[in-house]
Each structure stands twice: as C-alpha cells, then as structure tokens.
Amino acid sequence: MELASYMAGEPWSDHPECTHPALAALAREVNDYTTDEGRHRLAPMVPSVIGLTSDDPALELDIAMRAATAALPIAAEERQRVLAVGILRCRAERSTDGSALDDQLEAASQEALDAVPVAAEWAQDFVKTSPWRSKRARRRPYIGIIHHAARSIGEACVDDPDTLLYVLLRDTIDDCRRRIPAKPVDRPQRTRVATT
C-alpha cells in the first residue's frame, strides 16, 4: 500500500486515500501473512488498487465477508468462531442495508458456515445474545474480521496458503473493479499549433 500511495502521487503511507480502507486493510494483511517466497506475486497487483475507493457502505461489508468466507473452512478451530460471527454480522448488516442476499457471496458464506457446523451454531447463539452497538461502533470490527481472516489463512495447515491469500486479494480487487465506477483520468489539455 505504501507503493500504491507513491504511484498515486500521495504522501508515503500504507493507508492511501486512493484505495478503499477495507481493501487497503486486506492488501496489508495479505502482504503480512504471505511468506517472503510468495510475496513477489503481490507486487504486480499494486497498480490495480489505485483508484478503487467508494463511499458505498456495503463494500467494506462484502470485503470482510469475502475474507471470512475464504478463511473459515480452513481456519484453526480456535479461530472458527470469530470468523463465523464475522460472517453472520456482515450478512445481517447487508440485509439492513438492502444488499441482495441471493448473490454468490451469500451462497459461498453459507457453504463456509455449513463446513463448520459446531462453530456456526456457536456463532448463531452468540449473535442472538450479543446485539450490535451503534453504527459508529460497528465500523472498526470489519477491519478486525479482515485481520483474523488473513491470519487464519496464512497460518492454516494447508499446502499453499500463499496462493489462497493471493487468490483472495485478486478476487476482491476484481469484485471492487466491477462495483466501483471507473474515474476519468485527468489529462492535460494540449494546445493546438496552427500550421501554415
């Protein structure tokens, strides 16, 4: 994200304004939990996050939900509960924001919950007895969901966690590209030179 800020002409920062905060958080977490050997695959993705920002509140929900959905089936048992709660919270928030609940992300999240029935049942009970606070208090937890998801994938006992992290970031960037309208590029006006 620091390289993205530099390429976008912003001050050097890992929280650039040119990228949606939740997407930037996912990119930072994927970078942090990818091995040194796997990190070279991430560099070509840097330009693709520049300009992917939006005021749509559903976008951060979907980014967090996508990350938790990818992580839940392979997460260590002690992390499955927090990821399952994250999915349920995102789904509930999506329904109150009017987001469609019959989309691919919804179906994928249900499959992930079905893969870990004990954690899913615990999460459902937890959500019923632990109501959300105000909208302002809810904003930060989505970054936490993203963190737990990336960490769970990076530390999972699977053959190639680097590839799973890479695919999660790639697919999330692609999803953001589809949802965020392209912004016109500012090009300097050229002065016509009269010919004789």
C-alpha positions in Angstrom: 0.0 0.0 0.0 3.0 2.3 0.5 4.0 1.7 -3.1 0.4 2.4 -4.2 0.4 5.7 -2.3 3.7 6.7 -4.1 2.4 5.6 -7.5 -0.8 7.7 -6.9 1.2 10.8 -6.1 0.1 10.8 -2.5 2.3 11.2 0.6 4.0 7.9 1.5 1.5 5.9 3.6 0.2 2.4 4.0 -3.3 4.0 4.3 -3.6 5.8 1.0 -6.7 7.8 0.0 -6.6 6.2 -3.4 -7.8 2.8 -2.1 -10.9 1.9 -0.1 -9.8 1.4 3.5 -11.1 -2.2 3.7 -9.4 -3.2 0.5 -6.2 -1.5 1.7 -6.5 -3.4 5.0 -6.9 -6.7 3.2 -3.9 -5.9 1.0 -1.7 -5.1 4.1 -2.8 -8.3 5.8 -2.2 -10.4 2.8 1.2 -8.9 2.4 2.0 -9.5 6.1 0.9 -13.2 6.1 2.4 -14.1 2.8 5.8 -15.7 3.0 8.9 -14.0 1.6 8.9 -16.6 -1.2 5.3 -15.8 -2.1 5.4 -12.1 -1.8 6.8 -11.5 -5.3 3.4 -12.3 -6.8 1.8 -9.4 -5.0 3.8 -6.6 -6.5 2.2 -6.6 -9.9 -1.2 -6.1 -8.2 -0.2 -2.7 -6.7 -1.4 -0.5 -9.6 -4.8 -2.3 -9.7 -5.8 -1.0 -6.2 -5.2 2.7 -7.2 -8.5 4.5 -7.6 -10.6 1.7 -6.1 -12.4 3.7 -3.5 -16.1 4.3 -2.8 -18.5 5.7 -0.2 -20.7 2.6 -0.6 -21.0 1.2 3.0 -21.8 -2.2 1.7 -18.3 -2.5 0.1 -16.5 -2.9 3.4 -19.1 -5.5 4.5 -18.5 -7.5 1.4 -14.7 -7.3 1.6 -14.8 -8.5 5.2 -17.4 -11.2 4.4 -15.4 -12.5 1.4 -12.2 -12.7 3.5 -14.0 -14.5 6.4 -15.7 -16.9 3.9 -12.4 -17.8 2.4 -10.8 -18.4 5.8 -13.5 -20.2 7.8 -13.3 -23.7 6.3 -9.5 -23.9 6.7 -9.1 -21.9 9.9 -7.8 -23.5 13.1 -10.7 -24.5 15.4 -10.0 -21.7 17.9 -10.4 -19.1 15.1 -13.5 -20.5 13.5 -15.9 -18.9 16.0 -14.8 -15.4 15.4 -14.9 -15.8 11.7 -18.3 -17.4 11.8 -19.6 -14.5 13.9 -18.0 -12.1 11.4 -19.9 -13.7 8.5 -23.2 -13.6 10.4 -22.6 -9.9 11.4 -21.8 -9.0 7.8 -24.8 -10.9 6.5 -27.1 -9.2 9.0 -25.7 -5.7 8.1 -26.1 -6.4 4.4 -29.7 -7.2 4.9 -30.4 -4.0 6.7 -28.5 -2.0 4.1 -30.7 -3.5 1.4 -28.0 -5.6 -0.2 -29.1 -8.6 -2.2 -28.9 -11.8 -0.1 -29.2 -14.2 -3.1 -25.8 -13.4 -4.6 -22.7 -15.6 -4.9 -21.1 -14.2 -1.8 -24.1 -15.1 0.2 -24.2 -18.6 -1.1 -20.4 -19.0 -0.6 -20.7 -17.8 3.0 -23.4 -20.3 3.7 -21.3 -23.1 2.3 -18.4 -22.0 4.6 -20.7 -22.0 7.6 -22.1 -25.4 6.7 -18.5 -26.7 6.6 -18.0 -25.9 10.3 -21.4 -26.7 11.9 -20.2 -26.5 15.5 -18.6 -23.1 15.1 -21.6 -21.9 13.1 -24.1 -23.0 15.8 -22.0 -21.3 18.5 -21.8 -18.1 16.4 -25.6 -18.1 15.9 -26.2 -18.3 19.6 -23.6 -15.6 20.3 -25.1 -13.2 17.7 -28.6 -13.7 19.3 -27.4 -12.7 22.7 -24.9 -10.0 21.8 -26.5 -7.2 19.9 -24.6 -4.7 17.8 -23.9 -1.3 19.2 -24.3 2.0 17.3 -23.3 2.2 13.7 -20.2 4.2 14.7 -19.1 1.4 17.0 -19.6 -1.1 14.2 -17.2 0.3 11.7 -13.9 -0.9 13.2 -14.9 -4.6 13.6 -14.8 -5.1 9.8 -11.1 -4.4 9.8 -10.8 -7.0 12.6 -12.6 -9.6 10.6 -10.2 -9.0 7.7 -7.3 -9.3 10.0 -8.5 -12.6 11.6 -9.3 -14.0 8.1 -5.9 -13.3 6.6 -4.1 -14.5 9.7 -6.2 -17.7 9.7 -5.3 -18.4 6.0 -1.7 -17.5 6.5 -1.3 -19.9 9.4 -3.6 -22.6 8.1 -2.3 -26.2 7.9 -2.8 -26.3 4.1 -0.4 -27.0 1.2 -0.1 -23.4 -0.2 -1.5 -20.6 2.0 0.3 -18.1 -0.1 -1.8 -19.0 -3.1 -5.0 -18.8 -1.1 -4.1 -15.3 0.1 -3.1 -14.2 -3.4 -6.4 -15.5 -4.8 -8.4 -13.8 -2.1 -6.8 -10.4 -2.8 -7.1 -10.9 -6.6 -10.8 -11.8 -6.4 -11.5 -8.9 -4.0 -9.8 -6.5 -6.3 -11.8 -7.8 -9.3 -15.0 -7.5 -7.3 -14.2 -3.9 -6.4 -13.4 -3.1 -10.0 -16.9 -4.4 -11.0 -18.6 -2.4 -8.3 -16.7 0.9 -8.4 -17.3 3.1 -11.5 -14.1 4.0 -13.4 -13.0 7.5 -12.7 -12.0 9.7 -15.6 -8.3 10.3 -15.9 -7.2 13.9 -15.8 -5.2 14.6 -18.9 -3.6 17.9 -19.6 -5.1 19.9 -22.4 -2.9 20.1 -25.5 -2.6 23.4 -27.3 -3.1 23.2 -31.0 -0.4 24.6 -33.0 -1.5 26.4 -36.1 0.0 25.1 -39.3 0.8 27.2 -42.3 
